[in-house]
Amino acid sequence: MPRANRFQQPGMICHLTHRCHDRAFLFRFARDRSEYRERLRLASKEFGVSLLNYCVTSSHSHEIAIESWEGGISRMMQKLEGEFASFYNRRKKRSGAFWEDRYHCTMVENGEHLLNCIQYVDLNMVRAGVVSHPRDWQWCGHLELLGEKPRYRLLDVARLLELVGYPNLESFRAEYRNRIQRAIEERRLNRERRWTESIAVGSKEFVKNLAVSIRRERLKPRIEETEDDSWAVWESPYIYCALRHHSVSHPLPANLLRRKKQA
């Protein structure tokens, strides 16, 4: 898997993914998934972050979020993941890392692209073969999206409606319920790298504008067409791989060689 990216721009919808250390199933117990979910609820409120969907699996977490002020998401994740790791280690009487490196952020355009991302997150445990329908996995936002979770809600459904462009909850829920059912029946459950490894997903214009704004010496974005008439912008792995695995057959540019020697 590529080096995790946390590049994000203020005001963007962000799909955050974070794996447990060594891809271990550290969330295998329900009490830990529930504890993480409650801490996520509190941290999102504390830092003004609107959650649009989430899923806590046995080995990683997903959050789709948009911040109210710059830095809200990064501060939320720092508090949530640092404090949860400490809680888990105390409970298990263990030491060492809980998380694998740092979390990854993929920026997502609103409208249909956001709806596709929300659906992808909800279907996570169906894709893994753990449940047959997302309603059977209580550690995701599916029941709340459909209005079937009366207490301890995490999601900002009003903000979500605004971002996906539906006029009311009834029309959104009817369409979303049908989308999930069609995806399951048609077995459209493949893992899609664009949602967990790219810098951004959206229309061609959306990703092109982002690629221009983030282009810099250490970040060489490339744009590729993906599925569902969407495009993704990716970070070229060349520089990071070269710094770690420099060889004669793949020489580094002179300016990076100087930096490597000075490091």
N, C-alpha and C positions, 0 to 999 in steps of 0.2 A: 504494500500500500504506500502511496506517496507520502512525503513529509506533510504533517498536518498544517493546515492553513487557518489563520485567524484574521486574515485581512477582511475588514468590513468597513463600510461607509455609513455615516450617520443617517438614520431614517430608513434604512433598507430592511426588508424582511429577511431574516436570517434562519437558515436551517442548521442547527448545531448538532454535531454528533461527537460522542466521546466513548472510547472503548476502555474496558478494564485492563489492568496491567497484564501483559502476556496473553491477552484475549481470554483470560480466565473467567469462569462463571461466578463472579463475586456477588452478583445480584440473584443468586439461585434461590434464596429464601424470601418468601413473601413479605416478611416483616422488614427486610432491608429495602425492598422495592417501595413499600408503603412509606417508610421513613424518608427515603429520597424524594418521593412525590410530595410529601408534606413540606419538606424543606424547600423544594422548588416553588411551591405555592407561596410560601412566606417570603422567600428571596425575591420573587418576581414582583410582589407588591411593594417590598421595601425599596427597590431600585427603579420603579416605574416602568416595568417591562410588561407588555401585553403578550401573553402566551396564546398562540393560535392552534397548536396541537402539541402532543408529546407522546412518547412511548418509552417505558423503562423495560428493557429486556433482561435476560439473565446475564448478559455480558457487556452491554453498552446502553447508552441513553440517546434519545432524540428529543430536541426541542425546536419548535418553530416559533419564532418570537420577533417582535419589533419593539424598539426602545422609545421611550418618551423624551429622553434627553441623551446627549452623546455620552458614551461610556457606561450606560445603564446595563447593557448586556454583559460586557466584560466584568463589571463589578459584581453582577448577580452570579455569574459563573465562578468567579474567584471565591466568593463567600460560600456558595452552595457546595462546590466540589471540594474545597479545602476542608470545610467543617464536616462534611459528610465522611470524607476519608478518615478524619480524626475519630469521629464517632464509631465508624466501622472497626478501626484498629483497636480502639478501647474495648469494644464489645467482644471482639474475637481474640483479644490479648495477642495481637500480632503487630509486626512492624514492617516497614517497607511501603512501596508505592501502591496506591489503589488504582490510579489511572494510568493509561498508556500515553506517554508524552503529553501533548496538549490537545484540546478539543479542536475539531475542524468546523469551519464556518463556510457555508454556501449561501450566497445572496440569491434571492428568488424574486422574480417579477410578480406583481399582483395579478389578479384575474385568473385565467385558466391555468397558468403555470403554478400559481400558489395552490390552487385546488388539486392539481396533480400531485404536488408535493405532500399535501395533507393526506391524500389517499394513500400515497406510498408509505408514509409513516404509520398510518392505521393498520395497514396490511402486513406489518413487519413480522408478527408472530404467526400469521397464516403462511407467509412465505417460508418461515422456518419449520413449518409442520407441527407447531406446538398446539395450535387451536385451528378450528375449521372456519371461524368467523371472528372478526375483531371484537364483537360484543362479548366474547368469552374470555377476553384478556382484560382484566380490570385496571391494569396499569398503563392504559393509553387513553386518548381523549375521545374515543369513538362514542361511548355512551353519553358523554356530556354534549358532544356535537349534536346528537339526536334528541337531547332534552330528557334523557333517562337517568341522569345523575343529579338527585335533588340537593345533596349536601357536599360541602368541601370542594366546590368547583374551582378549577384552575384557569379555565379559558375565558378570554375576552371575546365572546361570541359576537357582540355588537361591532367590534372593530373588524372581526373576520368578515362579517357580512359586507361591510363597507369595502374591504379590500378585494373580495371576490366578485362584488358587483351584483349581489342578489337583493331584490327589493324587500324581502321579508323572510322570517325564519321558516315559515311553512314551505315556501318554494325551495329554499336551500335544502332543508332536511329531506324533502321528497326526492329531489334530484340526487343528493349525496347518498341516500340509502340505495337508490337504483344503481349508482356508479359502483359502489362497493360490491353489490350483488353480481353485477355484470362481470366485474374483474375476477371474482371468485369462480363464477360459472365458466368463463372463458379461459381460465388459468393464466391470466395476465399477471403473474406474480414474480417475474424474474427480478433479480437484483439489478439496479440501475446505478452505475458508478456516478452518473452526473449529479445525483442528489447527495452523495457522501464524499466525493473527491474533487469536484470542480470548484472554481471560485464563484461562479454565478450561473444561473439558468434563467432563460427568458426568451424574448423575441430577439431576432438578429440585431435590431437597433439597440435594444437594451444592453446586450452583452458587448456590442461594439463600443458603446459609450463608456461602459465600465472598463473595458480593456484599455481604452485611451487614457482614462483618468488614473489607472493604477500602473501604467507602464513606467518602469524605472529600471535602474541598472541591475538590481538583484531580482527583479520580477519580470519575466518575459512571457506575457500571456499569449495564448493561441486560441482561436475560435473554431469550434466544430459544430456541425449540425447534428442533433440527436433525434429523439423520438417526439411524436406528438407535435410536429411543427415547431419545435423549440430548438434553441441553440445554447451552447455552454462555452464558457471561457475557462481555460485551464492554465495552470502554472506549469511552465516547462520544467521537467525534472533535471535538465542538463546540469545546471550550475550546482545544485545540491548533491547530485550523484557524483559529479566530477570532483567536488571538494572532498568527498569521502573515499572515492575509488579512482583517484587519478592514475592514469597509465599513459605510456608512450603513444598508444594507438588513439587516445582521446586527449590530446594536450589541452591544457587550460589556457585561456587568454592571458596575455602578459600581465594585465592589471590585477587579475585574480591570483596569479602565481605570486606576485609581490605581496599581496595581502596574506596569502597562506603562509609565506615564509616569515612574515612579521608577527603572525598570531602566536 
